[in-house]
Amino acid sequence: QVHLVESGGGLVQPGGSLVLSCAASRDITTFYAMGWYRQTPGNERDFVAGMISDGSKTYADSVKGRFTASRDGAKDTIYLQMKSLKPEDTAVYYCYARLPDVTLWGQGTQVTVSS
C-alpha cells in the first residue's frame, strides 16, 4: 500500500513563507502526476499546483507567482514553496499522486495565515 505523508504546515503571518513536503512510500517517478490541493471548512477541495511526469507544472491563478511546486526523486518527496502568504491561503493542504486507475491522497496539513 502506498502512503503519502505531508508535513510543514503551521501558523504564519501574512506576507510570510512556508514550505510543505509530501513524502511518498514508493518511487515518485512511477506516478503520472503529483501535486497539491487545499480545502477550507464547508468547501470542496481546490487545485493548487500540479506536476506531471514530463516535468510541466500548472498552478491555480490565485497562487501563480507566489507558490512553487518541486520534486526530489532521490528523496521520493515533493514540495510546495509558499511565499507572500495571504489569510485566504488558510486551508488544509493535501498532496496527491495519480496512477492510471487511482488517485492517492495524503492526510493533509493545516496552514493558517493570520496576524
N, C-alpha and C positions, 0 to 999 in steps of 0.2 A: 504494500500500500504506500502510495506517495504522499508525503506531507509537505506543506508549505508553512513556514513559521515566520511571522512578521515581528519586527522589533524596531525601536527607535522613536515611538510616539511619545507624547508628553505635552506639557504646558509651555507655551512660548508667547512672548509679547508680540503685538502687531509690528511688522517690519522685520521680525526675526527669521531664523532659519532652523530647519531640521532635516535630518537625513533618515529615511526609513529603509530598512533592509528586509529582504524576504529570502530566507534560506530554503532551498529545496533538498529533498532527501534522495534525489537522483540527478543524473547529468542533465543540466538545463538545455543542452543542445538537442535533446530529444523532444523538446516541446516545440510546437509550431509557433506559438506566441506566448508572451508573458507580459504582465503589466499591472496596472493599479486601477481600482475603483474606490469610490468613497460613498458613505451613506450617513445621512442625518436622521434623527428620530422621525418616524412617520412618513419618510420618503423612500423612493426607490434608490437602488444602488446606481450611482452615476459613474460613467467612464472618466478617468483622469488622464492616463497615459498608457501607451502600449508599444511593444517592440515585437516585430516578427522575425523569423529566422534569417531573412535576407539582410537584417540589420536596420531596416527602416523603422522609424518611430513616428507615432502620432500623439497629439495632445488635445485635450479639451481646450476650447477657446479661452475659458476662464483661467487657465493656468499657463498658457503659452508665454514664453519669455521669463517665467518665474520658476517653473518646475523642470527638472531634467531627469529622465529615466536612463538607467545604465545597467550593465550586466558584467559579472565577473565569472567566466566559465570555470576558472580554476577553483573558485570557492562555491560554485553552484548557487550563486546568490545574485539577486537583482536589487537595485537601489532606486529610491526616488529622492532626489535632492530638491528641497523646497526652500525657496528664498522669498523675501518680501511678503511674508505670510500676512494674510488678512483674517479678520474674525470670521468671514464667510467661508474660510477654508476649514473651519472646525468641523470634524466628522470622524467617523471610524473609517480607517483606510484598510482596504483588503487587497492583497495581491492575488493574481490568478495565473494559471498556466493551462494552455489549451493543448489537448491531444485530439486525434481525429474524432473520437466518439464521446469525449467528456471534457468538461472544464473543471479544473481543480481550484479550490479556494483556500486561503489561509484563514486563521481565526480572527483576524482584524487587530488593529492597533489604534488607540484613541489619540487624535491630535486635537488639542484645544488651543486656540489663538485668542488670548484675552489679556488685557492690562490689569 
